[in-house]
Amino acid sequence: MKVLYLAHDLADAAIRRRVRFLQEGGALVRLVGFSRVRNAGAHDGTSGRLIGITRNGRLVRRIVSTAAAVLLSGRWHDEMRAADIILARSLEMLVIAVLVRARLRLGKPIIYECLDIHRLMTGNSLPSLAMRRIEQRLLNSCALLIVSSPRFIDAYFEPAHRRLPPWILLENKVLASELQDGATSCQAGSPRPDGPPWRIGWFGIIRCRRSLLLLASLVRGSSGTIEVEIRGRPARDVIPEFDAVVAATPGMRFGGGYDRAIDLPGLYMDVHFNWTLDFYEAGLNSEWLLPNRLYEGSMFGAVPLALASVETGRWFARQGCGVLLEEPLQPVLDRFFAGLDAGSYQSLQAAVGRIDRMALMESADSAAQFVDTLRGLHRRDAPHGQSAVLRHDKAA
């Protein structure tokens, strides 16, 4: 099974994880796409063909880059001709996949992998209506839609579009093989140092200004009983005051980036709580997504702090664990930590430890199952227009 993977950012670690997942399932993957940084090339043993440089949030620049990629696609026509399946991650890559496939007059199945719904897609303005109409035309050309949260279907795709291809749920679980040997055998119930101080970890892409200010206020008002450890990639274009807030808040620390393969278990096992709240696109994408940190923190036993009313909170409610918070958050957080003791924390952590590991982790078997689904599309076992809903996660 040969897969051409069209990616929006070759330097993104999540892209490398998906390539590795496909390879573990038995697929031969060729990676083609843009990068947000220059000199993007080989990553984690997988070489990617760079077709352009784009920038986060620069919509006009990304439209120009997409058009240029189609016009200059002759450089990678051979990759598309050789592929059995074309997998397009993000809407801009789906545009490229559909147009180049038509240009080459190929009949290969196209799969759209959607992990975020941009705010522009959801409004009632003329640009939003036009974008949804374009997306509908593109979806009509797809054999399969992949989403990382079922709420993307319920809250966006079904209300926004008359017709959908078959869809499959592929969550942002931890890929077992990307971690060092033995890391996934760490017990979710491994004891932490007794609190207080209670340590909250906020790891990954740091792009939520409200979360930063909530956590800073919580730490400042705790008289040293609450600490916050931040690691990952801050979006300083979204939170320009990030460094100033951290510097002005004793007990809040930013430790820089991290290597998932080596650092992930230690990060989460060194904190009591996992901050999973996100208000970056409140009311829209932030309410619908299931983030990486949900699976990572739970695998290594950090008790999740989650908003009860969003999909992340509902996921934890189904698992019977987590601290599910309601608005107004600041006083609710203050009261929770004021009443927290060792016994109540141990009960919270024990509930996290009871989550089925396969709800958190992708294995070689689940990768093979997913690639078998793609192989079925290649054999026309799931023809275009089929209305049945496919789900990779049997528990979904």
C-alpha positions in Angstrom: 0.0 0.0 0.0 1.6 3.2 -1.2 0.4 6.4 0.4 1.2 10.0 -0.8 0.8 12.2 2.3 0.3 15.8 1.6 1.1 17.8 4.7 0.7 21.4 5.7 3.9 21.5 7.7 6.8 19.1 7.3 8.4 20.3 10.5 5.4 19.5 12.6 6.1 16.6 15.0 2.4 15.4 14.6 3.1 14.9 10.9 6.0 12.7 11.7 3.9 10.7 14.2 1.2 10.1 11.5 3.8 9.0 9.0 5.3 6.6 11.5 1.8 5.3 12.4 1.1 4.6 8.7 4.5 2.9 8.3 3.9 0.7 11.3 0.6 -0.4 9.7 2.5 -1.6 6.6 2.2 1.4 4.3 4.9 2.9 2.2 4.7 6.6 2.7 5.9 9.5 0.6 5.7 12.9 2.3 5.1 16.1 0.3 4.2 19.5 1.6 4.8 22.9 3.0 6.9 24.0 6.0 6.5 26.8 8.4 10.3 27.0 8.7 13.0 26.9 6.1 15.3 23.9 5.6 12.6 21.4 6.4 13.6 18.0 5.0 14.2 14.7 6.5 12.4 14.1 9.7 12.6 11.1 12.0 13.9 8.9 9.2 11.2 10.1 6.7 12.3 12.4 3.9 9.7 14.9 2.8 9.6 16.9 -0.5 9.3 20.6 0.3 7.0 22.5 -2.1 6.8 25.8 -0.3 7.1 28.0 2.8 3.9 29.2 4.5 3.2 31.1 7.8 0.6 30.5 10.5 -2.3 32.8 10.3 -1.2 34.4 7.0 -4.2 33.4 5.0 -3.4 35.4 1.8 0.1 34.0 1.8 -1.2 30.4 2.2 -3.6 30.9 -0.7 -0.8 32.1 -2.9 1.4 29.2 -1.7 -1.4 26.7 -2.5 -1.9 28.1 -6.0 1.8 28.0 -6.6 2.0 24.4 -5.4 -0.6 23.3 -7.9 1.1 25.2 -10.8 4.5 23.7 -9.9 3.2 20.3 -9.1 5.2 18.7 -12.0 8.1 18.3 -9.6 6.2 15.6 -7.7 3.8 14.2 -10.3 5.7 10.9 -10.1 4.9 10.6 -6.4 1.1 11.0 -7.1 1.1 8.6 -10.1 2.9 6.0 -8.0 0.6 6.3 -5.0 -2.4 4.0 -4.3 -4.0 6.5 -1.9 -3.7 10.3 -1.5 -4.0 11.5 2.1 -4.4 15.3 2.5 -4.0 16.8 5.9 -5.8 20.2 6.1 -8.0 22.0 3.7 -5.2 23.6 1.7 -3.6 20.3 1.0 -7.0 18.9 0.0 -7.3 21.6 -2.6 -3.9 20.6 -4.0 -4.8 16.9 -4.0 -8.0 17.4 -5.9 -6.7 19.8 -8.5 -3.5 17.9 -9.2 -5.3 14.6 -9.4 -7.7 16.1 -11.9 -4.8 17.6 -13.8 -3.2 14.2 -14.1 -6.6 12.5 -14.8 -6.0 9.9 -12.1 -8.7 7.9 -10.3 -6.9 7.4 -7.0 -8.9 7.7 -3.8 -8.4 11.0 -1.8 -8.7 11.1 1.9 -9.2 14.3 3.8 -7.7 14.4 7.3 -9.2 17.2 9.4 -7.8 17.9 12.9 -9.1 21.5 13.3 -12.0 23.6 12.0 -10.8 27.1 11.2 -13.0 30.0 12.5 -13.4 31.2 8.9 -15.3 28.0 8.0 -18.0 28.6 10.6 -19.4 32.1 10.1 -22.2 33.6 8.0 -20.1 36.1 6.2 -19.6 35.9 2.4 -16.0 34.5 2.8 -17.3 31.8 5.2 -20.1 30.8 2.9 -17.7 30.7 0.0 -15.2 28.6 1.9 -17.9 26.1 2.9 -19.1 25.8 -0.7 -15.5 25.1 -1.8 -15.1 22.5 1.0 -18.3 20.8 -0.2 -17.0 20.5 -3.7 -13.8 19.1 -2.4 -15.6 16.6 -0.1 -17.5 15.4 -3.1 -14.2 14.2 -4.5 -13.1 12.3 -1.3 -13.4 8.6 -0.6 -13.0 9.1 3.2 -13.0 11.9 5.8 -10.8 11.4 8.9 -11.5 13.4 12.1 -9.8 13.4 15.4 -13.0 14.2 17.4 -16.5 12.9 16.8 -17.8 16.4 17.7 -16.3 17.7 14.4 -19.0 15.7 12.6 -21.9 16.6 14.9 -21.1 20.3 15.4 -19.7 21.2 12.0 -19.6 18.8 9.1 -23.2 17.5 9.3 -24.8 20.9 9.8 -22.6 22.6 7.3 -22.8 20.1 4.3 -25.5 18.3 2.5 -23.3 15.3 1.7 -20.4 13.7 3.4 -18.1 10.9 2.4 -17.8 8.0 4.8 -15.9 9.1 7.9 -13.6 7.6 10.4 -12.5 8.6 13.9 -8.7 8.6 14.4 -7.9 10.3 17.8 -4.7 12.0 18.8 -3.5 9.1 20.9 0.1 8.5 22.0 2.0 6.4 19.5 3.6 3.7 21.6 6.6 3.2 19.3 7.7 6.8 19.4 8.5 6.7 23.1 11.7 5.1 24.5 11.5 1.4 25.4 9.5 0.8 28.5 8.0 4.3 28.7 4.5 3.1 28.0 4.7 0.6 30.8 4.9 3.4 33.3 1.9 3.0 35.7 -0.7 5.7 35.4 -1.1 5.4 39.2 2.5 6.0 40.0 2.7 8.2 43.2 3.6 11.9 43.0 5.3 13.8 45.8 2.7 14.8 48.4 1.1 18.2 47.9 1.0 21.0 48.6 2.4 22.5 46.6 0.1 21.1 43.9 1.8 21.1 40.5 -0.1 21.8 37.3 1.4 20.9 34.0 0.5 22.7 30.8 2.4 21.1 27.9 2.3 21.2 24.1 1.3 24.1 21.9 0.7 27.0 24.3 -1.7 29.3 22.5 -4.5 30.1 25.0 -4.2 33.6 26.6 -7.1 33.0 29.0 -5.5 29.8 30.3 -2.2 31.7 31.0 -4.0 34.4 32.9 -6.2 32.0 34.8 -3.2 29.9 35.9 -1.1 33.0 36.8 -4.0 34.3 39.0 -4.4 30.9 40.6 -0.7 30.7 41.5 -0.5 34.3 42.8 -3.4 33.8 45.1 -2.3 30.4 46.4 0.4 31.6 48.9 2.8 29.0 47.4 0.5 26.0 47.5 0.1 25.8 43.7 2.8 25.8 41.0 2.5 25.7 37.2 5.1 24.1 34.9 4.8 25.1 31.2 6.7 23.2 28.5 6.4 23.3 24.7 5.9 25.9 22.0 4.3 29.2 23.1 2.5 31.0 20.3 3.9 34.4 21.1 2.0 36.0 18.2 -1.2 35.0 20.0 0.1 35.7 23.6 2.6 38.5 23.2 2.8 39.0 27.0 3.6 35.3 27.6 7.2 35.8 28.9 6.3 38.9 31.0 3.4 37.0 32.7 5.6 34.0 33.5 8.4 36.2 34.8 6.0 38.2 37.0 4.5 35.1 38.6 6.7 33.3 41.2 5.7 29.6 41.1 5.0 29.7 37.3 7.9 28.4 35.2 8.5 27.9 31.4 11.0 25.2 30.8 11.2 25.4 27.0 10.6 22.7 24.5 10.9 18.9 25.0 11.6 15.7 23.2 8.5 13.6 23.3 10.3 10.3 22.9 12.5 11.0 26.0 10.7 13.6 28.1 7.0 12.9 27.9 6.7 10.4 30.8 8.8 12.5 33.1 6.9 15.7 32.3 3.6 14.3 33.3 4.8 12.1 36.2 6.4 15.2 37.8 3.1 17.1 38.1 -0.2 16.3 39.9 -2.6 17.8 37.3 -2.8 18.1 33.5 -4.3 21.4 32.2 -6.4 20.4 29.2 -8.5 23.6 29.0 -8.3 25.7 25.8 -10.2 28.9 24.9 -8.2 29.8 21.8 -11.3 29.4 19.6 -13.9 29.4 22.3 -17.4 28.3 21.2 -15.9 26.6 18.1 -12.8 24.4 17.6 -11.7 24.7 21.2 -15.0 23.1 22.3 -15.0 20.3 19.7 -11.4 19.0 19.7 -9.7 16.2 21.7 -6.2 17.4 22.2 -2.9 15.4 22.4 -2.5 16.3 26.1 -5.7 14.5 27.0 -4.1 11.2 26.0 -0.5 12.0 27.1 -1.4 13.2 30.6 -3.8 10.3 31.3 -1.3 7.7 30.1 1.2 8.9 32.7 -1.2 9.5 35.5 -1.6 13.3 35.7 -5.2 14.1 36.9 -6.9 16.2 34.2 -8.4 19.6 34.8 -11.1 20.0 32.1 -14.1 22.1 31.3 -17.2 20.0 31.7 -19.2 21.5 28.9 -16.8 20.8 26.0 -15.9 17.6 24.2 -12.7 17.1 26.3 -14.7 17.2 29.5 -17.3 14.8 28.0 -14.5 12.4 27.1 -13.3 12.3 30.7 -16.8 12.0 32.0 -17.3 8.9 29.9 -14.1 7.5 31.4 -15.3 8.4 34.9 -12.3 10.5 35.8 -10.9 14.0 36.0 -11.8 17.3 37.7 -14.6 18.6 35.5 -14.9 22.4 36.0 -17.8 24.8 35.4 -17.9 28.5 34.8 -16.9 30.9 36.4 -13.6 29.2 36.4 -11.5 31.4 38.7 -13.6 30.9 41.9 -14.3 27.3 41.0 -10.5 26.6 40.8 -9.8 28.5 44.0 -12.4 26.4 45.9 -11.2 23.1 44.5 -7.6 23.6 45.5 -8.6 25.1 48.9 -10.4 21.8 49.7 -7.9 19.4 48.2 -6.0 17.0 50.4 -3.8 13.9 49.9 -6.7 11.4 50.2 -9.0 13.2 47.7 -6.0 13.5 45.3 -5.3 9.8 45.5 -8.9 9.0 44.7 -8.7 11.2 41.6 -5.5 9.7 40.4 -6.8 6.1 40.9 -9.7 6.9 38.6 -7.2 8.0 35.9 -5.4 4.8 36.4 -8.5 2.8 35.5 -8.7 4.1 31.9 -8.2 1.4 29.4 -4.7 1.9 28.0 -6.0 1.3 24.4 -8.2 4.4 24.8 -4.9 6.3 25.1 -2.4 4.6 22.9 -2.0 3.5 19.3 -0.2 0.2 18.8 1.2 -1.7 15.8 -2.1 -3.7 15.7 -4.3 -0.5 15.5 -2.0 0.9 12.9 -2.4 -2.3 10.8 -6.2 -2.0 11.2 -6.2 1.5 9.9 -4.0 0.7 6.9 -6.3 -2.2 6.1 -9.1 0.4 5.9 -7.1 2.4 3.4 -6.3 -0.8 1.5 -10.1 -1.5 1.3 -10.6 2.0 -0.3 -7.9 1.2 -2.8 -9.7 -2.0 -3.8 -13.0 -0.1 -4.0 -14.4 -2.0 -1.1 -15.8 1.3 0.2 -16.9 3.1 -3.0 -17.4 6.9 -3.2 -20.8 7.9 -2.0 -21.2 5.1 0.5 -23.3 6.4 3.5 -22.1 4.1 6.2 -20.0 5.6 9.0 -16.7 3.9 9.6 -14.8 4.2 12.9 -11.2 3.2 13.5 -11.8 3.3 17.3 -14.0 0.4 18.2 -14.9 2.0 21.5 -16.1 5.2 19.9 
